[in-house]
Structure formats: structure tokens, C-alpha cells
């Protein structure tokens, strides 16, 4: 359904640096950088854009993870990169029995999540 998501911010450099760090454990990297906007993804797909604008955007962004260890690494890296805890790694059985997620607030205050839907 979705091709990409764009987040607006007045702190492009700060937010791009944050996402470079926190998306690496999930296998994503910065693929484009135009100074006022940067795109993140893997391969040829660029599903996340951070761009200059009236912001910040208000969004809950959940990123897929291949395994639970990557969710744990995302959470640790995000806190080290200046993110704020919004829910440590763990099972969220209210969603489904194998929903393993971690939540942080990015520098703009948006809820960023890494999630793995696979059993351990």
C-alpha cells in the first residue's frame, strides 16, 4: 500500500544523523542525501524520507526487523544516539503472541518502533 513516508523537520541534519545510527541495526542505511532531504532504505527501495519543512511531523513509525536481536540492538543504539525511551524491547501480546517491539522517541518527539513478528 505505502510507497514511502516523509517526515518534516526543522532539524534535518540532527534527525538524519539519528536515523543513520538507529536504522543500521535493522539493515537500513542512508541512500540519498540532498542536504535539505535524505532518503533511507535498502537495495533500490527508499521508503523513508527526512526533509526540511515546517515541523516536526507527528507520526508513529514502525520499522520491520528480521529478528528480535535486531530490535534489541535498535533500542540500545537509539538511546545512545539521543532517543528517549518509550517502551523497552519485549513481547506486546495485546497485538499478537509473537509481536516483539521496542519504542523510542526521536529528537523531534516522534514515536519510532522496531518490530519483529516472528516467534523466537
Backbone as ProteinMPNN parsed JSONL, in Angstrom:
{"seq_chain_A": "XXXXXXXXXXXXXXXXXXXXXXXXXXXXXXXXXXXXXXXXXXXXXXXXXXXXXXXXXXXXXXXXXXXXXXXXXXXXXXXXXXXXXXXXXXXXXXXXXXXXXXXXXXXXXXXXXXXXXXXX", "coords_chain_A": {"N_chain_A": [[0.814, -1.186, 0.0], [1.797, 1.375, 0.923], [4.242, 3.507, -0.517], [6.264, 5.243, 0.28], [7.283, 7.17, 3.189], [7.325, 10.439, 4.465], [9.038, 12.558, 6.653], [8.785, 15.694, 8.143], [10.928, 18.27, 9.289], [12.585, 20.782, 11.261], [15.111, 20.337, 11.9], [16.988, 18.969, 10.154], [19.675, 17.926, 9.733], [20.312, 16.901, 12.299], [18.257, 15.002, 12.701], [18.651, 13.282, 10.498], [21.217, 12.28, 11.088], [20.594, 10.899, 13.457], [18.767, 8.911, 12.49], [20.457, 7.567, 10.724], [22.119, 6.184, 12.494], [20.279, 4.646, 14.105], [18.829, 3.069, 12.327], [20.653, 1.371, 11.2], [21.139, -1.123, 12.702], [18.899, -2.491, 11.882], [19.277, -3.042, 9.292], [19.051, -1.018, 7.398], [20.013, 1.911, 5.517], [21.309, 5.247, 4.801], [20.486, 6.29, 1.665], [20.234, 8.376, -0.106], [21.183, 11.79, -0.158], [20.392, 15.048, -0.079], [20.997, 17.309, 1.234], [18.871, 19.147, 2.112], [17.088, 17.165, 2.335], [16.903, 13.65, 2.982], [17.084, 10.212, 2.063], [16.163, 6.966, 3.186], [16.734, 3.431, 3.19], [16.963, 0.154, 1.719], [18.75, -1.679, -0.75], [17.203, -0.899, -3.785], [14.993, 0.386, -2.881], [13.515, 3.141, -1.258], [11.997, 3.87, 1.317], [11.709, 5.742, 3.377], [11.844, 9.143, 4.039], [13.493, 12.048, 5.172], [12.924, 15.382, 5.572], [13.436, 18.926, 5.123], [11.27, 21.315, 6.545], [8.2, 22.86, 7.689], [7.871, 21.825, 10.822], [7.933, 19.741, 13.711], [6.883, 16.703, 11.979], [4.088, 14.757, 13.03], [4.079, 11.58, 14.028], [3.81, 7.994, 14.236], [6.108, 5.683, 13.628], [6.781, 2.541, 12.474], [9.275, 0.176, 12.059], [10.22, -2.658, 10.246], [11.826, -5.573, 11.494], [14.215, -8.16, 11.114], [14.721, -9.969, 13.113], [14.58, -10.631, 16.686], [16.906, -9.908, 18.047], [17.891, -7.805, 16.538], [15.973, -5.873, 17.05], [16.499, -5.402, 19.756], [19.115, -4.359, 19.508], [18.611, -2.076, 17.955], [17.095, -0.545, 19.825], [18.965, -0.093, 21.915], [20.967, 1.293, 20.475], [19.472, 3.509, 19.608], [18.898, 4.842, 22.043], [21.502, 5.508, 22.801], [22.059, 7.268, 20.767], [20.632, 9.494, 21.354], [17.903, 9.235, 21.453], [14.783, 8.872, 23.241], [13.516, 6.731, 25.743], [10.553, 4.918, 25.096], [9.332, 2.627, 25.582], [10.659, -0.358, 26.363], [12.417, -3.16, 24.72], [10.385, -5.995, 24.08], [7.789, -8.523, 24.37], [4.642, -7.785, 23.003], [1.897, -8.783, 23.728], [-0.723, -7.993, 23.515], [-1.07, -7.272, 20.9], [-0.283, -9.47, 19.226], [0.758, -12.902, 19.845], [3.512, -13.134, 19.145], [4.54, -10.637, 18.772], [7.172, -8.606, 18.942], [8.559, -5.811, 20.12], [10.146, -2.533, 20.29], [10.255, 0.782, 21.523], [11.05, 4.174, 20.877], [11.443, 7.7, 21.36], [12.146, 9.964, 18.843], [14.533, 12.666, 18.107], [12.752, 14.738, 17.459], [10.544, 14.072, 18.877], [8.827, 12.163, 17.866], [7.273, 8.936, 17.769], [9.152, 6.136, 17.37], [9.478, 2.875, 16.26], [10.802, -0.422, 16.405], [10.074, -3.589, 15.128], [9.512, -7.076, 15.359], [7.845, -9.797, 14.013], [8.093, -12.48, 14.182], [8.235, -15.77, 15.712], [10.35, -16.55, 18.535]], "CA_chain_A": [[0.0, 0.0, 0.0], [2.616, 2.587, 1.016], [5.484, 3.546, -1.262], [7.237, 5.869, 1.172], [6.812, 8.084, 4.22], [8.2, 11.591, 4.62], [8.962, 13.293, 7.912], [9.244, 17.08, 8.062], [11.61, 18.72, 10.5], [13.447, 21.955, 11.128], [16.421, 19.865, 12.367], [17.299, 17.909, 9.192], [20.975, 17.291, 9.993], [20.223, 16.137, 13.552], [17.382, 13.852, 12.516], [19.318, 12.371, 9.567], [22.282, 11.597, 11.842], [19.922, 9.964, 14.363], [18.243, 7.774, 11.732], [21.599, 6.788, 10.212], [22.569, 5.294, 13.567], [19.282, 3.709, 14.639], [18.341, 2.142, 11.309], [21.72, 0.421, 10.834], [20.928, -2.475, 13.239], [17.765, -3.108, 11.197], [19.684, -3.315, 7.923], [18.729, 0.101, 6.514], [21.027, 2.957, 5.512], [21.003, 6.45, 4.033], [20.767, 6.021, 0.257], [20.263, 9.656, -0.81], [21.322, 12.958, 0.71], [20.33, 16.269, -0.866], [21.196, 18.435, 2.142], [17.586, 19.522, 2.714], [16.303, 15.93, 2.449], [17.676, 12.417, 2.866], [16.245, 9.03, 1.938], [16.686, 5.759, 3.824], [16.157, 2.171, 2.757], [17.969, -0.841, 1.363], [18.596, -2.004, -2.16], [16.726, 0.225, -4.588], [13.809, 0.959, -2.255], [13.774, 4.249, -0.34], [10.674, 4.105, 1.877], [11.675, 6.769, 4.413], [12.498, 10.402, 3.713], [13.54, 13.103, 6.188], [13.087, 16.601, 4.797], [13.266, 20.237, 5.746], [9.938, 21.868, 6.412], [7.548, 23.228, 8.938], [7.77, 20.56, 11.532], [8.098, 18.384, 13.198], [5.725, 15.873, 11.671], [3.629, 13.957, 14.16], [3.903, 10.254, 13.436], [4.32, 6.762, 14.832], [6.738, 4.979, 12.527], [7.235, 1.204, 12.861], [10.216, -0.382, 11.09], [10.322, -4.12, 10.339], [13.103, -6.154, 11.867], [14.312, -9.573, 10.747], [14.784, -10.821, 14.304], [14.473, -9.926, 17.969], [18.206, -9.325, 18.412], [17.988, -6.516, 15.856], [15.117, -4.946, 17.813], [17.279, -5.046, 20.947], [20.226, -3.502, 19.09], [17.981, -0.8, 17.58], [16.716, 0.173, 21.044], [20.2, 0.34, 22.58], [21.586, 2.299, 19.617], [18.634, 4.706, 19.618], [19.121, 5.558, 23.301], [22.859, 6.062, 22.742], [22.072, 8.333, 19.763], [19.854, 10.631, 21.831], [16.481, 8.933, 21.538], [14.271, 8.697, 24.604], [12.742, 5.507, 25.933], [9.099, 4.988, 25.039], [8.909, 1.236, 25.75], [11.809, -1.226, 26.097], [12.132, -4.356, 23.932], [9.619, -7.045, 24.736], [6.569, -9.028, 23.734], [3.419, -6.989, 23.139], [0.885, -9.824, 23.494], [-2.002, -7.384, 23.18], [-1.138, -7.201, 19.44], [-0.33, -10.899, 18.919], [1.696, -13.595, 20.741], [4.923, -13.05, 18.745], [4.872, -9.237, 18.491], [8.308, -8.195, 19.761], [8.845, -4.452, 19.697], [10.793, -1.546, 21.16], [9.801, 2.118, 21.152], [11.823, 5.334, 21.317], [11.061, 8.991, 20.79], [13.278, 10.539, 18.13], [14.809, 14.023, 18.584], [11.588, 15.603, 17.269], [9.47, 13.605, 19.743], [8.003, 11.161, 17.209], [7.394, 7.566, 18.252], [9.821, 5.253, 16.421], [9.398, 1.498, 16.757], [11.318, -1.563, 15.65], [9.198, -4.709, 15.458], [9.687, -8.391, 14.74], [6.597, -10.562, 14.177], [8.426, -13.912, 14.148], [8.491, -16.411, 17.007], [11.756, -16.584, 18.917]], "C_chain_A": [[0.861, 1.254, 0.0], [3.878, 2.44, 0.174], [6.594, 4.152, -0.414], [6.534, 6.795, 2.156], [7.819, 9.22, 4.3], [7.962, 12.272, 5.956], [9.52, 14.696, 7.689], [9.89, 17.467, 9.392], [12.344, 20.025, 10.218], [14.856, 21.633, 11.652], [16.888, 18.721, 11.464], [18.599, 17.191, 9.537], [20.929, 16.405, 11.237], [19.392, 14.866, 13.356], [18.005, 12.828, 11.561], [20.42, 11.6, 10.284], [21.693, 10.558, 12.794], [19.462, 8.722, 13.605], [19.353, 6.942, 11.108], [22.05, 5.766, 11.252], [21.532, 4.236, 13.907], [18.742, 2.737, 13.6], [19.379, 1.101, 10.911], [21.506, -0.977, 11.424], [19.781, -3.223, 12.551], [18.06, -3.37, 9.725], [19.365, -2.215, 6.918], [19.835, 1.149, 6.594], [20.544, 4.161, 4.711], [21.43, 6.193, 2.594], [20.859, 7.295, -0.577], [20.423, 10.769, 0.211], [21.406, 14.197, -0.161], [20.509, 17.515, 0.016], [19.914, 18.829, 2.861], [16.658, 18.32, 2.845], [17.236, 14.741, 2.288], [16.712, 11.243, 2.845], [16.937, 7.799, 2.497], [15.983, 4.524, 3.282], [17.245, 1.128, 2.595], [17.695, -1.267, -0.071], [18.206, -0.767, -2.943], [15.533, 0.932, -3.959], [14.193, 2.006, -1.212], [12.436, 4.642, 0.299], [10.579, 5.205, 2.936], [12.486, 7.983, 3.973], [12.39, 11.353, 4.903], [13.794, 14.388, 5.418], [12.826, 17.86, 5.595], [11.847, 20.733, 5.511], [9.402, 22.303, 7.743], [7.3, 21.934, 9.685], [7.862, 20.776, 13.009], [6.774, 17.736, 12.813], [5.326, 15.149, 12.949], [3.288, 12.58, 13.625], [4.39, 9.164, 14.373], [4.817, 5.942, 13.651], [7.274, 3.65, 13.033], [8.069, 0.621, 11.726], [10.327, -1.884, 11.317], [11.736, -4.55, 10.674], [13.077, -7.643, 11.543], [14.28, -10.494, 11.958], [14.759, -9.964, 15.568], [15.788, -9.277, 18.393], [18.39, -7.96, 17.746], [17.127, -5.463, 16.532], [15.871, -4.47, 19.05], [18.402, -4.075, 20.598], [19.73, -2.117, 18.673], [17.719, 0.043, 18.828], [17.952, 0.747, 21.744], [20.863, 1.471, 21.782], [20.797, 3.605, 19.641], [18.829, 5.517, 20.898], [20.497, 6.213, 23.316], [22.934, 7.256, 21.793], [21.216, 9.536, 20.167], [18.356, 10.426, 21.831], [16.072, 8.758, 22.993], [13.394, 7.457, 24.664], [11.243, 5.788, 25.842], [8.509, 3.576, 25.126], [10.034, 0.298, 25.382], [11.416, -2.459, 25.278], [11.35, -5.389, 24.739], [8.414, -7.456, 23.917], [5.42, -8.061, 24.021], [2.255, -7.914, 22.78], [-0.475, -9.249, 23.156], [-2.175, -7.251, 21.662], [-1.218, -8.602, 18.845], [0.805, -11.579, 19.683], [3.179, -13.455, 20.396], [5.376, -11.621, 18.452], [5.955, -8.789, 19.462], [8.73, -6.809, 19.278], [9.571, -3.64, 20.748], [10.449, -0.173, 20.613], [10.731, 3.184, 21.715], [11.193, 6.583, 20.714], [12.282, 9.579, 20.11], [13.504, 11.985, 18.598], [13.669, 15.021, 18.386], [10.406, 15.175, 18.129], [8.525, 12.6, 19.09], [8.301, 9.772, 17.747], [7.964, 6.687, 17.145], [9.888, 3.866, 17.035], [10.151, 0.567, 15.831], [10.506, -2.759, 16.094], [9.561, -5.953, 14.665], [8.424, -9.194, 15.046], [6.838, -12.06, 14.244], [8.56, -14.482, 15.556], [9.994, -16.46, 17.279], [12.454, -17.799, 18.334]], "O_chain_A": [[0.669, 2.122, -0.852], [4.503, 1.38, 0.154], [7.717, 3.648, -0.387], [5.368, 7.152, 1.988], [9.026, 8.994, 4.213], [6.821, 12.53, 6.34], [10.597, 14.862, 7.115], [9.454, 17.048, 10.464], [12.68, 20.328, 9.073], [15.683, 22.528, 11.826], [17.157, 17.622, 11.95], [18.616, 15.963, 9.625], [21.448, 15.289, 11.229], [19.785, 13.787, 13.798], [17.894, 11.625, 11.797], [20.541, 10.389, 10.103], [22.232, 9.459, 12.923], [19.738, 7.601, 14.031], [19.207, 5.727, 10.976], [22.33, 4.615, 10.917], [21.861, 3.053, 13.991], [18.24, 1.673, 13.964], [19.033, 0.063, 10.348], [21.68, -1.955, 10.697], [19.703, -4.449, 12.631], [17.201, -3.861, 8.993], [19.404, -2.453, 5.711], [20.514, 1.264, 7.614], [19.516, 4.108, 4.036], [22.599, 5.91, 2.331], [21.49, 7.301, -1.634], [19.87, 10.704, 1.309], [22.376, 14.381, -0.896], [20.209, 18.632, -0.407], [19.874, 18.845, 4.091], [15.566, 18.436, 3.401], [18.226, 14.804, 1.56], [15.672, 11.257, 3.503], [18.138, 7.608, 2.31], [14.797, 4.56, 2.958], [18.298, 1.193, 3.23], [16.558, -1.222, -0.543], [18.811, 0.293, -2.782], [15.104, 1.974, -4.454], [15.082, 1.785, -0.39], [11.811, 5.62, -0.113], [9.476, 5.562, 3.351], [13.649, 7.869, 3.589], [11.347, 11.452, 5.55], [14.778, 14.48, 4.684], [12.105, 17.862, 6.593], [11.296, 20.59, 4.42], [10.042, 22.145, 8.782], [6.587, 21.054, 9.203], [7.866, 21.912, 13.482], [5.702, 18.152, 13.252], [6.15, 14.956, 13.843], [2.334, 12.418, 12.865], [5.274, 9.387, 15.2], [4.037, 5.555, 12.781], [8.126, 3.623, 13.921], [7.628, 0.576, 10.577], [10.507, -2.333, 12.449], [12.712, -3.969, 10.2], [12.047, -8.302, 11.682], [13.869, -11.65, 11.859], [14.9, -8.742, 15.517], [15.787, -8.22, 19.023], [18.986, -7.059, 18.336], [17.503, -4.292, 16.585], [15.881, -3.278, 19.357], [18.619, -3.089, 21.302], [20.352, -1.106, 18.999], [18.087, 1.217, 18.873], [17.98, 1.92, 22.115], [21.269, 2.483, 22.352], [21.385, 4.685, 19.688], [18.916, 6.744, 20.846], [20.646, 7.34, 23.788], [23.76, 8.149, 21.977], [21.091, 10.491, 19.401], [17.607, 11.342, 22.171], [16.91, 8.526, 23.864], [12.627, 7.177, 23.743], [10.733, 6.748, 26.419], [7.346, 3.356, 24.79], [10.348, 0.158, 24.2], [10.232, -2.771, 25.151], [11.622, -5.621, 25.917], [8.068, -6.829, 22.916], [5.257, -7.586, 25.145], [1.701, -7.843, 21.683], [-1.306, -9.941, 22.568], [-3.302, -7.13, 21.181], [-2.113, -8.892, 18.051], [1.73, -10.899, 20.129], [4.026, -13.639, 21.27], [6.477, -11.414, 17.941], [5.7, -8.613, 20.653], [9.203, -6.658, 18.152], [9.611, -3.998, 21.926], [10.36, 0.022, 19.401], [11.15, 3.115, 22.871], [10.503, 6.524, 19.696], [13.343, 9.685, 20.726], [12.729, 12.482, 19.415], [13.62, 16.042, 19.072], [9.368, 15.838, 18.119], [7.523, 12.22, 19.695], [9.43, 9.467, 18.131], [7.335, 6.511, 16.101], [10.301, 3.7, 18.183], [10.139, 0.745, 14.613], [10.267, -2.943, 17.287], [9.872, -5.894, 13.475], [7.986, -9.263, 16.194], [5.887, -12.834, 14.352], [8.949, -13.773, 16.484], [10.804, -16.416, 16.353], [13.65, -17.989, 18.556]]}, "name": "protein", "num_of_chains": 1, "seq": "XXXXXXXXXXXXXXXXXXXXXXXXXXXXXXXXXXXXXXXXXXXXXXXXXXXXXXXXXXXXXXXXXXXXXXXXXXXXXXXXXXXXXXXXXXXXXXXXXXXXXXXXXXXXXXXXXXXXXXXX"}
